[in-house]
């Protein structure tokens, strides 16, 4: 709920300060590595585990009319257990804060191999610029998976993850 | 001073992250894909996937655990 409030609040402030972000870039490419906490359980049994380590590659592009809004997606590959693969559709807001760029956003991760699961995700990222086009990224997100044949019957899989990465503006 | 503060923030974040990850080590499964081929996750345990789409009553072990140690 707090993340949702941050997303909404940043949407309003990004409109107000939309001049602060560059509008001439075409692509934002990044890669990251992360893990987190997986929570679920069936029949009233709550279980929490470390989420599998994953790597992902993300490509975002600014909305033509609203450069503070980035749209795009990621390919995520888990490195443990079933080595699941997911595609993630993303919408991310950009808000300049001094040297940093705050990036709250929403996403829809869709795990499609070896089994399927899909659900909404809210996330929050920070980009620290290093040089003109290069940047360091840190982020956290929470996702709830309710649909798919990887989700045990009668339960919801909740994933809270942290991520570190690098990004390039083109 | 600023670099010291930054170092402390990074160290604190690392500590929180390691505690959060280390604390979450409950046994059992959460997703079916953790259980390996032919098994499903039911009541946080990996069980043999039944042919009728339900789940078997007795918990079993995934293939890799069965293969180790029993000849």
gemmi code that builds the backbone of each chain (N, CA, C; Angstrom):
import gemmi

chains = {
    "A": [
        ("UNK", (0.831, -1.198, 0.000), (0.000, 0.000, 0.000), (0.873, 1.259, 0.000)),
        ("UNK", (1.949, 1.184, 0.788), (2.869, 2.320, 0.828), (3.536, 2.510, -0.530)),
        ("UNK", (3.895, 1.389, -1.159), (4.510, 1.481, -2.482), (3.541, 2.107, -3.476)),
        ("UNK", (2.268, 1.710, -3.394), (1.258, 2.258, -4.286), (1.150, 3.758, -4.099)),
        ("UNK", (1.182, 4.190, -2.835), (1.115, 5.625, -2.545), (2.327, 6.353, -3.115)),
        ("UNK", (3.492, 5.707, -3.017), (4.701, 6.317, -3.574), (4.576, 6.456, -5.085)),
        ("UNK", (4.027, 5.398, -5.734), (3.856, 5.442, -7.194), (2.931, 6.588, -7.580)),
        ("UNK", (1.795, 6.677, -6.881), (0.835, 7.740, -7.203), (1.430, 9.121, -6.930)),
        ("UNK", (2.078, 9.242, -5.787), (2.664, 10.526, -5.418), (3.726, 10.955, -6.405)),
        ("UNK", (4.526, 9.978, -6.846), (5.584, 10.324, -7.788), (5.013, 10.652, -9.154)),
        ("UNK", (3.864, 10.042, -9.503), (3.234, 10.369, -10.777), (2.852, 11.834, -10.814)),
        ("UNK", (2.271, 12.301, -9.715), (1.874, 13.699, -9.643), (3.095, 14.606, -9.686)),
        ("UNK", (4.107, 14.253, -8.879), (5.279, 15.119, -8.821), (6.080, 15.050, -10.112)),
        ("UNK", (6.072, 13.893, -10.789), (6.794, 13.789, -12.043), (6.160, 14.674, -13.108)),
        ("UNK", (4.844, 14.804, -13.081), (4.188, 15.723, -14.003), (4.647, 17.149, -13.725)),
        ("UNK", (4.710, 17.456, -12.422), (5.083, 18.819, -12.046), (6.533, 19.122, -12.410)),
        ("UNK", (7.403, 18.122, -12.257), (8.820, 18.335, -12.501), (9.275, 17.600, -13.757)),
        ("UNK", (8.382, 17.390, -14.687), (8.690, 16.632, -15.892), (9.812, 17.223, -16.712)),
        ("UNK", (10.087, 18.520, -16.562), (11.159, 19.144, -17.332), (12.524, 18.656, -16.860)),
        ("UNK", (12.563, 18.056, -15.693), (13.849, 17.680, -15.123), (14.464, 16.432, -15.706)),
        ("UNK", (13.725, 15.682, -16.491), (14.284, 14.455, -17.042), (14.566, 14.643, -18.526)),
        ("UNK", (15.580, 13.956, -18.981), (15.973, 14.099, -20.382), (14.897, 13.537, -21.302)),
        ("UNK", (14.626, 14.221, -22.388), (13.590, 13.751, -23.300), (14.163, 13.298, -24.640)),
        ("UNK", (15.514, 13.361, -24.779), (16.094, 13.034, -26.066), (16.610, 11.605, -26.136)),
        ("UNK", (16.506, 10.844, -25.061), (16.996, 9.481, -25.089), (15.973, 8.567, -25.751)),
        ("UNK", (16.461, 7.489, -26.307), (15.581, 6.561, -26.996), (15.396, 5.263, -26.230)),
        ("UNK", (16.476, 4.809, -25.587), (16.402, 3.524, -24.906), (17.121, 3.572, -23.565)),
        ("UNK", (16.594, 2.823, -22.623), (17.225, 2.634, -21.327), (17.415, 1.123, -21.167)),
        ("UNK", (18.651, 0.665, -21.278), (18.946, -0.766, -21.210), (19.676, -1.051, -19.914)),
        ("UNK", (19.234, -2.065, -19.207), (19.880, -2.376, -17.935), (19.879, -3.873, -17.695)),
        ("UNK", (20.774, -4.283, -16.828), (20.794, -5.680, -16.402), (21.015, -5.714, -14.897)),
        ("UNK", (20.462, -6.699, -14.245), (20.548, -6.740, -12.793), (20.573, -8.153, -12.257)),
        ("UNK", (20.896, -8.224, -10.961), (20.995, -9.496, -10.262), (20.292, -9.331, -8.917)),
        ("UNK", (19.473, -10.300, -8.538), (18.757, -10.109, -7.283), (18.240, -11.382, -6.664)),
        ("UNK", (17.637, -11.201, -5.508), (16.976, -12.286, -4.798), (16.001, -11.630, -3.831)),
        ("UNK", (15.462, -12.400, -2.925), (14.517, -11.814, -1.990), (13.861, -12.870, -1.134)),
        ("UNK", (12.624, -12.657, -0.849), (11.879, -13.544, 0.031), (10.628, -14.009, -0.698)),
        ("UNK", (10.390, -15.312, -0.625), (9.221, -15.910, -1.245), (8.313, -16.400, -0.131)),
        ("UNK", (7.044, -16.073, -0.226), (6.147, -16.466, 0.848), (4.900, -17.093, 0.243)),
        ("UNK", (4.432, -18.176, 0.853), (3.242, -18.839, 0.347), (2.825, -19.921, 1.298)),
        ("UNK", (2.140, -20.920, 0.786), (1.709, -22.017, 1.644), (0.294, -22.401, 1.330)),
        ("UNK", (-0.030, -23.604, 1.637), (-1.355, -24.118, 1.314), (-1.970, -24.708, 2.574)),
        ("UNK", (-3.298, -24.721, 2.629), (-3.983, -25.311, 3.759), (-3.659, -24.630, 5.068)),
        ("UNK", (-3.412, -23.324, 5.025), (-3.130, -22.585, 6.243), (-1.696, -22.654, 6.694)),
        ("UNK", (-0.847, -23.330, 5.921), (0.562, -23.429, 6.294), (1.337, -22.309, 5.623)),
        ("UNK", (1.763, -21.352, 6.391), (2.567, -20.265, 5.844), (4.025, -20.666, 5.798)),
        ("UNK", (4.646, -20.511, 4.665), (6.047, -20.873, 4.496), (6.769, -19.692, 3.879)),
        ("UNK", (7.944, -19.388, 4.392), (8.763, -18.325, 3.823), (10.129, -18.893, 3.486)),
        ("UNK", (10.634, -18.536, 2.329), (11.949, -18.998, 1.899), (12.653, -17.872, 1.166)),
        ("UNK", (13.970, -18.039, 1.025), (14.679, -17.117, 0.155), (14.249, -17.384, -1.285)),
        ("UNK", (13.978, -16.332, -1.998), (13.607, -16.490, -3.402), (14.833, -16.862, -4.213)),
        ("UNK", (14.630, -17.593, -5.303), (15.786, -17.963, -6.127), (16.516, -16.720, -6.649)),
        ("UNK", (17.856, -16.808, -6.718), (18.616, -15.733, -7.349), (18.200, -15.634, -8.818)),
        ("UNK", (18.162, -14.422, -9.324), (17.778, -14.247, -10.722), (18.641, -13.172, -11.372)),
        ("UNK", (18.714, -13.232, -12.680), (19.300, -12.142, -13.464), (18.217, -11.673, -14.437)),
        ("UNK", (18.257, -10.411, -14.757), (17.313, -9.942, -15.766), (17.934, -8.871, -16.653)),
        ("UNK", (17.345, -8.746, -17.807), (17.726, -7.709, -18.769), (16.467, -6.904, -19.070)),
        ("UNK", (16.581, -5.589, -18.933), (15.419, -4.718, -19.093), (15.667, -3.702, -20.203)),
        ("UNK", (14.675, -3.510, -21.023), (14.720, -2.474, -22.057), (13.494, -1.580, -21.873)),
        ("UNK", (13.741, -0.290, -21.658), (12.656, 0.675, -21.474), (12.822, 1.807, -22.482)),
        ("UNK", (11.714, 2.387, -22.879), (11.768, 3.539, -23.777), (10.785, 4.598, -23.272)),
        ("UNK", (11.144, 5.872, -23.371), (10.235, 6.911, -22.876), (8.964, 6.999, -23.725)),
        ("UNK", (7.869, 7.297, -23.064), (6.628, 7.554, -23.789), (6.856, 8.777, -24.683)),
        ("UNK", (6.436, 8.737, -25.944), (6.721, 9.846, -26.863), (6.231, 11.203, -26.359)),
        ("UNK", (5.071, 11.224, -25.714), (4.525, 12.507, -25.262), (4.881, 12.837, -23.815)),
        ("UNK", (5.207, 11.816, -23.043), (5.478, 12.022, -21.618), (6.820, 11.390, -21.270)),
        ("UNK", (7.923, 12.139, -21.387), (9.249, 11.544, -21.183), (9.515, 11.071, -19.763)),
        ("UNK", (8.692, 11.458, -18.805), (8.875, 10.983, -17.433), (8.325, 9.574, -17.237)),
        ("UNK", (7.685, 9.039, -18.278), (7.123, 7.690, -18.194), (7.909, 6.752, -19.102)),
        ("UNK", (8.461, 5.704, -18.512), (9.200, 4.701, -19.281), (8.341, 3.450, -19.427)),
        ("UNK", (8.294, 2.928, -20.642), (7.536, 1.711, -20.909), (8.465, 0.671, -21.510)),
        ("UNK", (8.231, -0.580, -21.186), (9.079, -1.625, -21.749), (8.909, -2.932, -21.021)),
        ("UNK", (9.986, -3.693, -20.970), (9.870, -4.996, -20.334), (11.219, -5.609, -20.020)),
        ("UNK", (11.152, -6.740, -19.334), (12.356, -7.453, -18.910), (12.230, -8.922, -19.273)),
        ("UNK", (13.375, -9.546, -19.420), (13.455, -10.997, -19.448), (14.198, -11.408, -18.184)),
        ("UNK", (13.547, -12.216, -17.367), (14.126, -12.622, -16.082), (14.364, -14.130, -16.082)),
        ("UNK", (15.541, -14.532, -15.630), (15.870, -15.955, -15.553), (16.311, -16.272, -14.135)),
        ("UNK", (15.636, -17.211, -13.506), (16.044, -17.646, -12.166), (17.187, -18.646, -12.292)),
        ("UNK", (18.094, -18.604, -11.322), (19.311, -19.421, -11.415), (19.257, -20.633, -10.502)),
        ("UNK", (18.141, -20.859, -9.830), (18.036, -21.988, -8.897), (16.712, -22.715, -9.123)),
        ("UNK", (16.548, -23.824, -8.401), (15.332, -24.644, -8.462), (14.998, -25.003, -9.906)),
        ("UNK", (13.809, -24.646, -10.344), (13.381, -25.023, -11.690), (13.952, -24.152, -12.785)),
        ("UNK", (14.804, -23.188, -12.433), (15.369, -22.235, -13.407), (14.264, -21.626, -14.261)),
        ("UNK", (13.324, -21.007, -13.572), (12.166, -20.442, -14.245), (12.554, -19.233, -15.090)),
        ("UNK", (11.784, -19.018, -16.130), (11.996, -17.894, -17.042), (10.717, -17.075, -17.080)),
        ("UNK", (10.880, -15.752, -17.041), (9.706, -14.879, -17.023), (9.908, -13.686, -17.949)),
        ("UNK", (8.811, -13.229, -18.518), (8.778, -11.945, -19.213), (8.024, -10.971, -18.325)),
        ("UNK", (8.505, -9.740, -18.243), (7.901, -8.762, -17.337), (7.570, -7.491, -18.117)),
        ("UNK", (6.283, -7.142, -18.189), (5.873, -5.871, -18.796), (5.983, -4.783, -17.730)),
        ("UNK", (6.565, -3.624, -18.100), (6.853, -2.599, -17.096), (6.373, -1.213, -17.507)),
        ("UNK", (5.933, -0.450, -16.514), (5.695, 0.989, -16.651), (6.381, 1.649, -15.459)),
        ("UNK", (7.319, 2.554, -15.745), (8.143, 3.141, -14.689), (8.129, 4.655, -14.788)),
        ("UNK", (7.979, 5.310, -13.655), (8.028, 6.768, -13.617), (9.437, 7.217, -13.278)),
        ("UNK", (9.811, 8.402, -13.755), (11.151, 8.947, -13.460), (10.969, 10.263, -12.735)),
        ("UNK", (11.719, 10.395, -11.667), (11.657, 11.658, -10.927), (13.053, 12.026, -10.476)),
        ("UNK", (13.543, 13.158, -10.969), (14.868, 13.634, -10.597), (14.870, 14.115, -9.154)),
        ("UNK", (15.865, 13.668, -8.400), (16.026, 14.145, -7.036), (17.517, 14.384, -6.848)),
        ("UNK", (17.914, 15.632, -7.009), (19.333, 15.960, -6.990), (20.032, 15.152, -8.080)),
        ("UNK", (21.069, 14.398, -7.708), (21.785, 13.621, -8.720), (21.084, 12.301, -9.037)),
        ("UNK", (20.260, 11.864, -8.100), (19.599, 10.573, -8.258), (18.364, 10.686, -9.141)),
        ("UNK", (17.938, 9.546, -9.648), (16.645, 9.478, -10.326), (15.820, 8.404, -9.632)),
        ("UNK", (14.683, 8.792, -9.100), (13.787, 7.834, -8.441), (12.896, 7.196, -9.492)),
        ("UNK", (12.660, 5.907, -9.342), (11.912, 5.188, -10.365), (10.863, 4.253, -9.756)),
        ("UNK", (9.765, 4.776, -9.295), (8.671, 3.896, -8.876), (7.956, 3.356, -10.110)),
        ("UNK", (7.407, 2.175, -9.991), (6.748, 1.622, -11.164), (5.847, 0.448, -10.839)),
        ("UNK", (5.178, 0.003, -11.860), (4.341, -1.193, -11.753), (4.752, -2.145, -12.866)),
        ("UNK", (4.472, -3.420, -12.653), (4.873, -4.418, -13.638), (3.935, -5.615, -13.567)),
        ("UNK", (3.976, -6.404, -14.627), (3.241, -7.675, -14.638), (4.212, -8.772, -15.043)),
        ("UNK", (4.808, -9.462, -14.060), (5.681, -10.588, -14.399), (4.866, -11.814, -14.805)),
        ("UNK", (5.311, -12.448, -15.867), (4.645, -13.664, -16.358), (5.696, -14.763, -16.486)),
        ("UNK", (5.692, -15.682, -15.544), (6.596, -16.838, -15.613), (5.976, -17.846, -16.571)),
        ("UNK", (6.765, -18.251, -17.573), (6.179, -19.136, -18.593), (6.928, -20.460, -18.725)),
        ("UNK", (8.049, -20.624, -18.062), (8.758, -21.901, -18.128), (9.490, -22.124, -16.802)),
        ("UNK", (9.559, -23.344, -16.261), (8.918, -24.557, -16.770), (7.411, -24.604, -16.475)),
        ("UNK", (6.950, -23.785, -15.544), (5.526, -23.677, -15.277), (5.127, -22.212, -15.362)),
        ("UNK", (3.839, -21.948, -15.247), (3.362, -20.574, -15.445), (2.860, -19.972, -14.137)),
        ("UNK", (3.061, -18.664, -13.995), (2.361, -17.902, -12.966), (2.433, -16.421, -13.341)),
        ("UNK", (1.393, -15.703, -12.989), (1.297, -14.295, -13.364), (0.627, -13.530, -12.225)),
        ("UNK", (1.011, -12.275, -12.065), (0.417, -11.450, -11.019), (0.958, -10.034, -11.082)),
        ("UNK", (0.377, -9.126, -10.326), (0.831, -7.736, -10.342), (2.075, -7.526, -9.484)),
        ("UNK", (2.858, -6.513, -9.840), (4.058, -6.179, -9.072), (4.152, -4.665, -8.926)),
        ("UNK", (4.535, -4.210, -7.764), (4.875, -2.796, -7.544), (6.348, -2.746, -7.184)),
        ("UNK", (7.050, -1.773, -7.719), (8.482, -1.723, -7.447), (8.960, -0.283, -7.296)),
        ("UNK", (10.139, -0.168, -6.733), (10.740, 1.153, -6.539), (12.234, 1.038, -6.791)),
        ("UNK", (12.733, 1.891, -7.681), (14.146, 1.826, -8.019), (14.815, 3.186, -7.885)),
        ("UNK", (16.128, 3.146, -7.788), (16.950, 4.358, -7.749), (18.066, 4.190, -8.771)),
        ("UNK", (18.263, 5.237, -9.565), (19.368, 5.223, -10.530), (20.378, 6.284, -10.134)),
        ("UNK", (21.632, 5.830, -9.988), (22.718, 6.746, -9.642), (23.606, 6.897, -10.872)),
        ("UNK", (23.629, 8.083, -11.482), (24.390, 8.239, -12.725), (25.892, 8.202, -12.489)),
        ("UNK", (26.565, 7.510, -13.377), (28.031, 7.468, -13.361), (28.453, 7.819, -14.792)),
        ("UNK", (28.876, 9.040, -14.986), (29.162, 9.486, -16.343), (27.887, 9.935, -17.030)),
        ("UNK", (27.974, 10.138, -18.323), (26.835, 10.682, -19.066), (25.715, 9.672, -19.258)),
        ("UNK", (26.059, 8.478, -19.675), (25.032, 7.515, -20.071), (24.952, 6.294, -19.173)),
        ("UNK", (25.943, 6.104, -18.322), (26.037, 4.905, -17.520), (25.441, 5.165, -16.139)),
        ("UNK", (24.862, 4.147, -15.509), (24.309, 4.345, -14.180), (24.248, 3.068, -13.377)),
        ("UNK", (24.256, 3.228, -12.055), (24.074, 2.098, -11.156), (22.631, 2.084, -10.689)),
        ("UNK", (22.046, 0.899, -10.615), (20.630, 0.771, -10.276), (20.458, -0.077, -9.027)),
        ("UNK", (19.514, 0.311, -8.209), (19.107, -0.504, -7.062), (17.599, -0.470, -6.991)),
        ("UNK", (17.008, -1.577, -6.625), (15.557, -1.595, -6.601), (14.997, -2.658, -5.682)),
        ("UNK", (13.725, -2.499, -5.377), (13.000, -3.484, -4.581), (11.588, -3.569, -5.124)),
        ("UNK", (10.986, -4.723, -4.979), (9.631, -4.874, -5.494), (8.884, -5.949, -4.746)),
        ("UNK", (7.575, -5.882, -4.853), (6.740, -6.929, -4.262), (5.715, -7.362, -5.306)),
        ("UNK", (5.592, -8.680, -5.462), (4.682, -9.233, -6.459), (3.833, -10.311, -5.814)),
        ("UNK", (2.606, -10.433, -6.288), (1.691, -11.462, -5.802), (1.211, -12.282, -6.995)),
        ("UNK", (1.475, -13.572, -6.933), (1.099, -14.463, -8.039), (-0.095, -15.313, -7.606)),
        ("UNK", (-1.181, -15.150, -8.331), (-2.400, -15.868, -7.971), (-2.825, -16.871, -9.033)),
        ("UNK", (-2.342, -16.667, -10.250), (-2.808, -17.451, -11.388), (-1.630, -18.198, -12.003)),
        ("UNK", (-1.856, -19.451, -12.395), (-0.838, -20.208, -13.098), (-0.649, -21.583, -12.503)),
        ("UNK", (-0.062, -22.488, -13.287), (0.082, -23.865, -12.804), (1.333, -24.071, -11.941)),
        ("UNK", (2.052, -22.981, -11.616), (3.155, -23.079, -10.642), (2.681, -22.696, -9.243)),
        ("UNK", (1.451, -22.178, -9.152), (0.906, -21.728, -7.868), (0.058, -22.860, -7.284)),
        ("UNK", (0.421, -23.375, -6.113), (-0.390, -24.433, -5.508), (-1.841, -23.991, -5.313)),
        ("UNK", (-2.738, -24.958, -5.426), (-4.172, -24.676, -5.340), (-4.521, -23.998, -4.014)),
        ("UNK", (-5.294, -22.934, -4.088), (-5.795, -22.282, -2.890), (-4.811, -21.376, -2.191)),
        ("UNK", (-3.757, -20.959, -2.859), (-2.786, -20.094, -2.200), (-2.319, -18.997, -3.149)),
        ("UNK", (-1.600, -18.053, -2.605), (-0.981, -16.987, -3.390), (0.506, -16.962, -3.064)),
        ("UNK", (1.319, -16.907, -4.085), (2.762, -16.819, -3.888), (3.146, -15.341, -3.883)),
        ("UNK", (3.743, -14.897, -2.800), (4.162, -13.500, -2.678), (5.681, -13.440, -2.738)),
        ("UNK", (6.195, -12.582, -3.601), (7.645, -12.464, -3.784), (8.065, -11.027, -3.494)),
        ("UNK", (8.979, -10.884, -2.538), (9.560, -9.582, -2.224), (11.020, -9.659, -2.629)),
        ("UNK", (11.444, -8.818, -3.562), (12.806, -8.984, -4.060), (13.600, -7.684, -4.044)),
        ("UNK", (14.906, -7.859, -3.955), (15.872, -6.769, -4.034), (16.727, -7.003, -5.278)),
        ("UNK", (17.238, -5.921, -5.828), (17.996, -6.070, -7.059), (19.054, -4.976, -7.177)),
        ("UNK", (20.210, -5.350, -7.698), (21.271, -4.391, -8.022), (21.643, -4.579, -9.481)),
        ("UNK", (21.980, -3.480, -10.150), (22.321, -3.632, -11.556), (23.015, -2.411, -12.120)),
        ("UNK", (23.242, -2.491, -13.420), (23.838, -1.372, -14.147), (22.947, -1.040, -15.343)),
        ("UNK", (22.988, 0.215, -15.756), (22.129, 0.635, -16.855), (22.845, 1.562, -17.806)),
        ("UNK", (22.341, 1.604, -19.017), (22.932, 2.421, -20.065), (21.819, 3.179, -20.777)),
        ("UNK", (21.998, 4.472, -20.950), (21.042, 5.272, -21.707), (21.553, 5.433, -23.131)),
        ("UNK", (20.701, 5.184, -24.095), (21.084, 5.315, -25.506), (20.195, 6.350, -26.194)),
    ],
    "B": [
        ("UNK", (33.121, 13.225, 5.746), (31.905, 12.937, 6.519), (30.825, 12.287, 5.656)),
        ("UNK", (30.658, 12.810, 4.441), (29.624, 12.268, 3.579), (29.939, 10.835, 3.175)),
        ("UNK", (31.229, 10.563, 2.917), (31.588, 9.198, 2.516), (31.406, 8.232, 3.679)),
        ("UNK", (31.677, 8.715, 4.914), (31.444, 7.852, 6.090), (29.967, 7.530, 6.236)),
        ("UNK", (29.136, 8.539, 6.067), (27.686, 8.320, 6.174), (27.224, 7.355, 5.103)),
        ("UNK", (27.756, 7.507, 3.911), (27.362, 6.615, 2.810), (27.779, 5.185, 3.116)),
        ("UNK", (28.991, 5.020, 3.649), (29.472, 3.686, 3.990), (28.580, 3.041, 5.046)),
        ("UNK", (28.180, 3.841, 6.038), (27.305, 3.298, 7.093), (25.949, 2.892, 6.532)),
        ("UNK", (25.411, 3.700, 5.627), (24.109, 3.368, 5.034), (24.203, 2.066, 4.255)),
        ("UNK", (25.254, 1.919, 3.462), (25.420, 0.697, 2.674), (25.596, -0.506, 3.600)),
        ("UNK", (26.372, -0.349, 4.668), (26.581, -1.456, 5.611), (25.272, -1.839, 6.295)),
        ("UNK", (24.491, -0.839, 6.693), (23.206, -1.120, 7.351), (22.253, -1.822, 6.390)),
        ("UNK", (22.237, -1.368, 5.136), (21.355, -1.999, 4.153), (21.779, -3.448, 3.918)),
        ("UNK", (23.082, -3.684, 3.869), (23.575, -5.046, 3.691), (23.213, -5.943, 4.851)),
        ("UNK", (23.294, -5.398, 6.049), (22.948, -6.176, 7.245), (21.468, -6.548, 7.240)),
        ("UNK", (20.616, -5.574, 6.942), (19.168, -5.833, 6.904), (18.850, -6.883, 5.844)),
        ("UNK", (19.496, -6.751, 4.692), (19.240, -7.694, 3.600), (19.662, -9.102, 3.979)),
        ("UNK", (20.844, -9.231, 4.582), (21.327, -10.559, 4.934), (20.465, -11.202, 6.017)),
        ("UNK", (19.994, -10.395, 6.968), (19.101, -10.938, 8.004), (17.779, -11.375, 7.381)),
        ("UNK", (17.254, -10.538, 6.483), (15.967, -10.862, 5.858), (16.068, -12.156, 5.055)),
        ("UNK", (17.165, -12.319, 4.323), (17.310, -13.519, 3.506), (17.612, -14.739, 4.365)),
        ("UNK", (18.452, -14.549, 5.375), (18.836, -15.670, 6.210), (17.707, -16.172, 7.097)),
        ("UNK", (16.786, -15.287, 7.438), (15.689, -15.677, 8.324), (14.633, -16.502, 7.614)),
        ("UNK", (14.661, -16.472, 6.304), (13.591, -17.126, 5.559), (14.046, -18.472, 5.055)),
        ("UNK", (14.161, -19.421, 5.937), (14.668, -20.730, 5.545), (13.736, -21.835, 6.018)),
        ("UNK", (12.438, -21.584, 6.001), (11.490, -22.626, 6.366), (11.658, -23.815, 5.424)),
        ("UNK", (11.546, -25.041, 5.962), (11.567, -26.193, 5.067), (10.275, -26.253, 4.262)),
        ("UNK", (10.303, -27.001, 3.219), (9.093, -27.148, 2.421), (9.156, -26.360, 1.143)),
        ("UNK", (8.066, -26.459, 0.395), (8.027, -25.821, -0.917), (6.954, -24.733, -0.936)),
        ("UNK", (7.070, -23.864, -1.902), (6.079, -22.811, -2.101), (5.492, -22.886, -3.509)),
        ("UNK", (6.367, -23.183, -4.477), (5.919, -23.296, -5.863), (6.098, -24.728, -6.347)),
        ("UNK", (5.250, -25.160, -7.263), (5.382, -26.511, -7.816), (6.750, -26.733, -8.450)),
        ("UNK", (7.281, -25.701, -9.084), (8.536, -25.870, -9.836), (9.731, -26.155, -8.933)),
        ("UNK", (9.583, -25.969, -7.621), (10.673, -26.309, -6.707), (10.814, -27.818, -6.531)),
        ("UNK", (9.768, -28.562, -6.884), (9.707, -29.977, -6.516), (10.290, -30.916, -7.560)),
        ("UNK", (10.585, -30.450, -8.722), (11.132, -31.327, -9.738), (10.053, -32.001, -10.561)),
        ("UNK", (10.496, -32.652, -11.623), (9.561, -33.270, -12.572), (8.799, -34.414, -11.914)),
        ("UNK", (7.493, -34.441, -12.106), (6.679, -35.519, -11.570), (6.197, -35.291, -10.151)),
        ("UNK", (6.523, -34.141, -9.584), (6.109, -33.838, -8.208), (5.389, -32.487, -8.180)),
        ("UNK", (4.505, -32.328, -7.212), (3.821, -31.051, -7.032), (3.943, -30.629, -5.570)),
        ("UNK", (3.728, -29.349, -5.342), (3.803, -28.806, -3.990), (2.399, -28.761, -3.391)),
        ("UNK", (2.180, -29.555, -2.346), (0.890, -29.585, -1.679), (1.102, -29.462, -0.177)),
        ("UNK", (0.424, -28.526, 0.433), (0.583, -28.253, 1.872), (2.058, -28.097, 2.232)),
        ("UNK", (2.763, -27.348, 1.409), (4.178, -27.025, 1.622), (5.092, -28.232, 1.569)),
        ("UNK", (4.619, -29.344, 0.965), (5.460, -30.536, 0.805), (5.417, -31.002, -0.639)),
        ("UNK", (6.543, -31.534, -1.105), (6.591, -32.092, -2.446), (6.012, -33.501, -2.417)),
        ("UNK", (4.998, -33.739, -3.232), (4.374, -35.056, -3.295), (4.330, -35.504, -4.752)),
        ("UNK", (4.154, -36.815, -4.940), (4.086, -37.354, -6.295), (2.852, -36.784, -6.981)),
        ("UNK", (3.063, -36.314, -8.198), (1.939, -35.765, -8.953), (1.027, -36.905, -9.386)),
        ("UNK", (-0.230, -36.907, -8.929), (-1.138, -37.987, -9.308), (-1.593, -37.824, -10.757)),
        ("UNK", (-2.002, -38.929, -11.326), (-2.403, -38.895, -12.734), (-3.765, -38.239, -12.931)),
        ("UNK", (-4.591, -38.179, -11.848), (-5.944, -37.625, -12.013), (-5.999, -36.122, -11.752)),
        ("UNK", (-4.857, -35.470, -11.517), (-4.853, -34.020, -11.332), (-4.949, -33.584, -9.894)),
        ("UNK", (-5.219, -34.491, -8.962), (-5.253, -34.111, -7.552), (-3.861, -34.217, -6.965)),
        ("UNK", (-3.757, -34.554, -5.685), (-2.435, -34.738, -5.102), (-2.463, -35.944, -4.194)),
        ("UNK", (-1.353, -36.693, -4.143), (-1.295, -37.878, -3.318), (-1.170, -37.487, -1.854)),
        ("UNK", (-1.580, -38.396, -0.967), (-1.610, -38.052, 0.448), (-0.232, -38.106, 1.089)),
        ("UNK", (0.624, -39.004, 0.621), (1.915, -39.201, 1.276), (2.984, -38.309, 0.653)),
        ("UNK", (3.713, -37.606, 1.486), (4.796, -36.794, 0.935), (5.920, -37.674, 0.396)),
        ("UNK", (6.511, -37.230, -0.669), (7.630, -37.939, -1.276), (8.781, -36.965, -1.429)),
        ("UNK", (9.894, -37.471, -1.948), (11.054, -36.621, -2.168), (11.286, -36.458, -3.662)),
        ("UNK", (11.820, -35.318, -4.026), (12.125, -35.110, -5.451), (13.163, -36.097, -5.941)),
        ("UNK", (13.277, -36.182, -7.266), (14.163, -37.158, -7.905), (15.585, -37.083, -7.381)),
        ("UNK", (16.120, -35.872, -7.240), (17.533, -35.749, -6.891), (17.819, -36.278, -5.492)),
        ("UNK", (16.837, -36.188, -4.579), (17.044, -36.719, -3.242), (16.909, -38.236, -3.234)),
        ("UNK", (16.014, -38.779, -4.077), (15.852, -40.222, -4.143), (17.090, -40.885, -4.721)),
        ("UNK", (17.736, -40.195, -5.650), (18.876, -40.791, -6.328), (20.109, -40.877, -5.447)),
        ("UNK", (20.163, -40.118, -4.377), (21.383, -40.080, -3.580), (21.300, -41.025, -2.397)),
        ("UNK", (22.166, -42.031, -2.373), (22.319, -42.829, -1.173), (21.591, -44.143, -1.151)),
        ("UNK", (20.615, -44.380, -1.994), (19.873, -45.634, -1.989), (20.162, -46.386, -3.271)),
        ("UNK", (20.806, -47.537, -3.147), (21.135, -48.358, -4.326), (20.525, -49.732, -4.140)),
    ],
}
model = gemmi.Model(1)
for chain_id, residues in chains.items():
    chain = gemmi.Chain(chain_id)
    for i, (resn, *xyz) in enumerate(residues, 1):
        res = gemmi.Residue()
        res.name, res.seqid = resn, gemmi.SeqId(i, " ")
        for name, pos in zip(("N", "CA", "C"), xyz):
            atom = gemmi.Atom()
            atom.name, atom.element = name, gemmi.Element(name[0])
            atom.pos, atom.b_iso = gemmi.Position(*pos), 0.0
            res.add_atom(atom)
        chain.add_residue(res)
    model.add_chain(chain)
structure = gemmi.Structure()
structure.add_model(model)
structure.setup_entities()
